[in-house]
Amino acid sequence: MSRDSVVIEKTPPRLASGMKEAAASLGLSEAYLYKLARLGRLRLIRIGKRTLLPETERQRLVAEAMK
């Protein structure tokens, strides 16, 4: 009887998401997320040509909406 070992690799949690993915996960439009950023209610980051929503900002936005 041979023992087969199973290796499960966990992917690390994402620190930020692209705007399309972030909008879809929140059920909001990308335009609305950009509007919140323009109003100073949401902090976005740019890396190269990409605009990203940090996970901490996504969580904060949801927590504020639940108040």
C-alpha positions, 0 to 999 in steps of 0.5 A: 500500500503506497501513501500518496501525499496531497499538497494543497497550496493556498494562494495568498490573499489579494492586497488589491483588485483591479477596478472591474473585479472590485466593482463586480465583487461589490455589486457596484459600477466602476464609474461609481467607484471612481466617483467615490474616489473623486469625492475623497470617500475612497482611496485608489492606488495606481501602479503603472497604468493600472488603477487598483482598489486596496482590500482594506478600502473595500472592507472599509467601504462595506463596513461604513455602508453597514452602519 
